[in-house]
Amino acid sequence: MFPVKVENLSYAYGTRRALADVTFSISQGEVFGFLGPNGSGKTTLFKILSTLIPADPAAVNILGHQLGSGLQSIRQYLGVVFQHPSLDQKLTVTENLRHHGHLYALRGNTLKQRIQETLDQFELTDRADERVETLSGGLQRRVELAKATLHRPKLLLLDEPSTGLDPGARRSFRTYLADLQETTVVLTTHILGDAEACDRVGILNEGKLTAVGTPDELKRQVSGDIVIVDSPVPEQLAPKIDQQFGYGVALIEGTLRIECHNGHEFVRDVVAAFPSEIQSVRFAKPTLEDVFIKLTGRHFAEDKVNENSEVLKSNHI
């Protein structure tokens, strides 16, 4: 049995389609991420999986129950971390956990033991008696995750879990997720690093699930290196590069993108061939953003450059 199985799920807000024939299944203990930009359908899918909005019961099966008839059976085994904080800022870490435990009928020594185990697991023991409002964003996110796992959910749903965190807190958050070995985790994100840390990734675009696979499987859809050329005359330069080097050139939002092997050599050769028509060139190994661009023909997000990319200005070569 798959903890989550969705078949031909569609959803619309009036005439606006949010999801279109989405089909996927998630295995026990898997960390599965839905990657997509704003408006891709991530939030709608999250709300459906967390039972916040109704959908076709026959299309969604969670923990062995259809969405329509088994809501209570589903909810008692769900852990949910929303994009916006749901902690009581005036209460301490322990008080937040205690009140959450009460919602799941945890009492007495059982609750006390669960709280202590959870505090230890997420390295919050020394902050247990501090008010949440005094904690950093990274620590508060850790408390959110501790609260959501206190009742030992079978399925943990996370909506944009590391939004607003600094890079260090983001890395720590991913480490805690990796330690949840018995729990199936489903998250939505627009952050490439979060998706890279998942066992499998589903790429959402305009309500459609365009690809599913491990990060490495998805990146193998892109051949070789990615070279990006900035030019004042991209429409004129694209056919020239294609004719001289034999690579397909994609013109996307004013920049030229070329998939090629030995990108560093191609950068040298293309700048030597067209020095007056190139402003800058950069190349990198494929990322999940490059997969998104290949599948959709548009940028995943604006002003994103791979941290491992090399930027070469044409007048420096």
Secondary structure, 3 states (H helix, E strand, C coil): CCCEEEEEEEEEECCEEEEEEEEEEECCCCEEEEECCCCCCHHHHHHHHCCCCCCCHHHEEECCEECCCCHHHHHCCEEEECCCCCCCCCCEHHHHHHHHHHHCCCCHHHHHHHHHHHHHHCCCHHHCCCEHHHCCHHHHHHHHHHHHHCCCCCEEEEECCCCCCCHHHHHHHHHHHHCCCCCEEEEEECCHHHHHCCCEEEEEECCEEEEEECHHHHHCCCCCEEEEEECCCHHHHHHHHHHHHCCCEEEECCEEEEEECCHHHHHHHHHHHCHHHCCEEEEECCCHHHHHHHHHCCCCCCCCCCCCCEEEEHHHC
